[in-house]
Amino acid sequence: MSNIRTAVIYGDSISTTEYGEGGYQELIRQGLGLEKVYNHAVSASGLSASTPNSLVSILQEEQNRHHDADLILLWHGTNDWYWGVPLGEKGAEDLATFTGAAEFAIRTIQESVPQAMLLWLMPMYRLQEPFGCTVRAEAWENPNAAGHTQADYARVIWELSGKYCFPVLDMRRLTGFHAYNAPRFLPDGIHPSREGYLRIAERMISYIQTF
C-alpha cells in the first residue's frame, strides 16, 4: 500500500480540471488512494517569471507551499516554449529565464517540503504555433520567438534532475501521443481528451506506485 497521502500539483492547463471531463486529478487521487490534493495549476501559465501566472510567483507565496505533502507533481515547460522564454544558464539566478526559474522552483520545493518526492513530468507531443510566430508545427522541432524548441526545454529539465536529485517522467514517450493518434487523444493538438487523460493517469500511477 502506498504511503503517499497528500499531493500537490503545479502546472498549466493540462493539469487543471478544465479539460477532458476533469483532467487527471481525480483519476490519480483514486488510483493512488490520496486523501488530499492541492492543485495550483493555471491555464496558459509557465514556469518562468516572464510568463503569466508563473510558478515562480505562485511559489513565492507561503500559502502555496504545502508542508504536509508527500508528493509534488510539477508539469511545466511547454508554455515556457510557447511564450518564448530564454533558456538561461545553470547557476544564474535570473527568474525570467527557464533555467533560473527551474532552479528556484526546485530549491524552494525541496527546502519547504524536504520529505516529499518531487516528480517533474516532461512535455508531451504538442501541435501549436508559439506566441509571436506563424508556423503551426510539432513543438519538439518548432522554434519559438527565442529560437528554442520544446526539446531544448526538456533537455534543461533532464539535466537539472541529475543536479538536484529528483526523478522525471518522460510523458512524451510514455503516453505515445503522436501526429497520427492526436485527433483521438489531443483533439485540439494541445489538450487531452478523456481517453487521453486516462492514459496519462495510468502512466503516472504506475510510475508513482514504484515508490
FIROMI-424327 format. One record per residue (C-alpha): residue in one letter; x, y, z. Coordinates in steps of 0.05 Angstrom, whole numbers, plus 5000, padded with zeros to 4 digits. Layout:
<sites>
AXYZ/...
</sites>
This chain:
<sites>
M500050005000/S502550694982/N504551165039/I503051764995/R497052115024/T497752845003/A499753104934/V500953794905/I500253964831/Y503854544798/G502554624724/D498854934666/S492154794632/I493654054624/S494053984700/T487554364713/T480754034715/E478154444656/Y479353934601/G477653204586/E471953174635/G476153364696/G483353244676/Y487752744714/Q486953004785/E481152554806/L483951964768/I490551964806/R487052134871/Q483051494865/G488651084835/L493651264889/G488751284946/L490452014961/E486952365018/K488453074996/V490553414932/Y492554154927/N492254384855/H495655044836/A495454934760/V493655554719/S491855554646/A496955884599/S501955954657/G509255774652/L514955664700/S518956294687/A517256974717/S516557234646/T510256824635/P503156974661/N501456694730/S508256374733/L510255814780/V515656284807/S510256774830/I506056204859/L511755924899/Q513656604926/E507156584966/E507856175030/Q500755915028/N502255554962/R507755134993/H504554545029/H508854265084/D504553645093/A505653395021/D508452705006/L508552804930/I509853424888/L507853384814/L511053924772/W508853954699/H511754564666/G516054714605/T511154724547/N508455414559/D515455694570/W516755444500/Y510155764477/W511756444507/G518956454481/V522456444548/P530156474543/L533555834567/G538556194610/E544655884643/K545455404701/G547255744765/A544756434742/E539156684786/D535157014732/L527856824744/A525857094676/T529656514644/F527455784644/T533655514677/G533856054731/A526455954746/A527155204747/E532855214796/F529055704841/A522855254839/I526654624854/R530554924912/T524255244941/I520354604938/Q525954174966/E527354655023/S519954755040/V517854025035/P524153605043/Q520352965057/A516352984993/M518052644928/L518753164873/L516752874805/W517553304743/L513253094684/M516553234617/P512853594560/M508453164514/Y507153194440/R504153874422/L501954174355/Q501854934360/E504755584336/P508755934391/F506956634413/G509057144361/C510456614309/T506356384249/V508555664238/R504055134269/A508254514277/E510253994328/A513454354387/W519253874394/E522254154330/N518554824322/P522955424343/N519555954385/A520856704384/A527356594423/G529656064374/H528555474422/T524754834411/Q520954434463/A526753934461/D531354484487/Y526954594549/A526353844560/R533953794559/V534554314615/I529553924658/W533353274647/E540053594666/L537253924728/S534253264751/G541353004757/K543953624792/Y538253654843/C536752904852/F529552844831/P526152374781/V523052584715/L517452214679/D518152244604/M510852354586/R512652474513/R514951754504/L510551414555/T503951694530/G505651544458/F501652124431/H503752304360/A501252614295/Y497052014275/N493351904341/A492952624364/P485852724337/R483752174386/F487952364447/L489253104436/P483353374395/D486054084390/G493253874386/I494454134457/H489453894509/P487853154523/S481152834512/R478152404567/E481551804535/G488052184533/Y487552344607/L486051624624/R492651424590/I496351994624/A493751794693/E495351064682/R502551224666/M503251694725/I500051204775/S504350624751/Y510751024760/I508951324827/Q506950654856/T514050404847/F515950874904/
</sites>
